[in-house]
Amino acid sequence: MRRLWFPILLGLVGVAILCGLGIWQLERLGQKTALLAAIEGRITAEPVPLPASPSPDADQYLPVTVEGAIGGQEAPVLTSVQGQGAGYRVVTAMTSADRRVLVDLGFVPEADKDLPRMAERARVTGNLLWPQESDAWTPAPDQGRNIWFARDIAAMADALGTEPILVVARTIDGADLGTTPLPVDTAGIPNDHLQYAITWFSLAAVWAVMSLLLIRRARKATS
């Protein structure tokens, strides 16, 4: 019997740990699902006027409406859209009577990158966003060709002379700018906890089977 204690203990402890990790992932799944539902509700809420001093912590995803003139320098961000291929996100400045902010007008194909986009008065309804797209591996903007590789709010605001505030358009009224809005949504926020839970429970099942085989061999050795 002494030879059986170790494989039994090893099997029970291993299965318990792996099942515990699976249960923890299921708990995280519930938390993440609730968080995504809350974000989705905030994104689709009724838009409000742009706050005087919005902040990333308090106002991320806040739906707003801004009005003003569009035209001049742009910061096109290299991207691709499924079904449309490569192109650019057009980030430009919107100037009103008292403010100048960044607006993400949406997608244009590569061939339309340098077409003029101007409007004396446009109304953009969308969401405030402070995207985290830049890291140590992100190339610096190609100033010669005016190509950006991430929506770096601080750098774009400095380049276009605006406040460090970005409104990602959901709808654009009052002007036909030739862009296809790419609204903010939760699709880019990963929620892989169910897959992780299945992985841990599968490993627990494998561990249990291997432990039973080890116990069986130990019993044969003692018989």
N, C-alpha and C positions, 0 to 999 in steps of 0.2 A: 504493500500500500504506500510505503514511503516514496517509491518511484513515481507514483501517480500524482502526488501532491503538487509537484512542480508544474507539469503540463496543465493540470486543472487550474492552478492558481494563475499561470501565464495566460490561459485561455480566458478566464473570467475577467482578469484585469484588462487585458487587451480589448475584449469586446465592450467592457464598460466604458473605457476611455473613448473608443471609436464611436460608440452610440452617443456618448455625451457630447462629442464634437458635432455629430449629426443633429442632435436636439438643439444645440446652441445655434447652428446654422438655420434651423427652422424658426427659432426665436428672432434671429436677425432678419429672416425673410419677412416676418410679420411687421417688424419695425420699419424695414425699408419700404414695404408696400404702403404702410400708413404715411411715411414721409413723402413718397412719390405722389400719393393721392392729395396730400396737403399742398405740394408744389403745383400740381396740376390745377387745383382749385384756385390758387393764387394767380397763376398764369392767365386763366380764363375769366377772372373777375372783371367787374366793370372798370374801365379805364378812368384815371383821375388826372388832373393837371400835373405837370412835372413839379416835384417838390423843389423848394428853394435850395436845399443842400442834401441831396440824396446820398446815401452811404451804401457800400456793398453789404454790410451786415444787416441793415434794417430794410433795405429796398431792393434786394436782389429779386428779380422776376416781377417787380411791381408793374402792373399794366398802366400805361400813361398815353396821353395824346399830346403831340407837339405840333405846332404850326410855324411855318416860316419859309424863307427862300432857300432853294437848293441850287448849287452850281459852283463851279470852280474846281479846285484840286480835290482829288480822291485818293483813297488808300485801298486799292483793290487787293483782296486776299485770295491767293491761289487755293482752289478747292475743287471738288468734284461732286456732282449730284447724280444719284442713281437714275439711269434712263436718259440723262442729258449729257453725261460726260464731263470733261474738264472745263473749268471756267473760273469765274471770280465772284467773291462776295464784294459788293460795292459798298464801301464805307466812305461816307462823305460828311460834310458839315451842313447843318441847318441853322440859318441865322434868323432870329426874330428881333423884335424891337429891343429887347434887353438881354438876350442870351444867344450863345452860339454853342451847340452841342453836336456830338457825333450821331449819325443815324446809319444803320445798316439797312440798305435798301433791298438787299437780296441778291439773287444770282443772275449773272449774264454769261453767255458762252464766251469762249476765248476771243472769237472774232469781234465781239461787241465791247471789248474792254475799253477802248479809247473813244467810243462814241460820246458825243456831248450829252450830258444829262443836266438839264436846267429847268427850274420852275420858279416863277416869281412868288407863288404862294402854294404850298402843298401842306396837306394834313396827314401826318403819320400817326397811326395808332399801333402800339406794340408794347414791348416789355423792356424795362431796364435790365441790363445784363453786364456783369463784370466777369467775362470768361477767363478761365485759367488755361490758356492755350500755349503760353510761352514757357520754355525751360532752357536749360543750358545747351540743349541740342538743337534748338530752333534757330535756323539761319537768320541773320540780320536782313532787314528789307533790302531789296535790290533797288537802290535809289535811281540808278540810271534808267532802268526799265519800269520803274514805279510798280514793283511787285512786292507784296507783303506775304509772309508765310504764317502769320497768326494775328489774331485781333488783340494787339497789345495796346490797351486803352491809353495808358500814360504816354507811350511813344506816339500814337496816332493823334492824341490831343495836342501834343507839342508840335507835330508836323503840320497839322491843319489849323492850329490856333483856336482850339475850342476848350471848353471845360472837359475834364476827364469823365464824361458821362456818355454812355452809349444806349441808344434806343434801337432795339431790333424790330423792324417793321413787321406787323401782321397784315395791315392794310395801308394802302397809300391812296389818298383821295386828292382831287384837284390837279393832278398832273399825270401824264403818261410818260414814265421814265424808262420804260423798256426793261425793267427788272422783274424777276419773279421772287416775291418775298419768301424768306426761309424763316418762318416764325420760331420763337423759342418753344421748345417742348421738353418732355422728360425722356425722349428716346435715347439721348446721349448719356443718361445717368445709369450706370450698370446696376443690375439686380440679379446676380448670379447665385444667390444663396440656396435656391432649390437644387441647382446642379451640385453645389458643394455638399449639401445634405445627402443627396443620393450617393455621392462618391464616398462619404464617410460611412453610411449605412452599408454600402456594398463591401467596403473594406472590412467592416465588422462581420459581415456574413462570411467572407473569405477567411478571416481570422478564426471564426468559430469552427468552420469546416477543417482547417488545418490543425486546430487544437484537438478536435475529436480524433483525427487521424493519428496525432502524436500520442494521445491517451490510449488509443487502440493498440499502437505498437508497444507502448509501455506495459499494457496489460498482458500482451502476448509474451513479452520478455520475462514477466514475473510468473507466468503459468508453467 
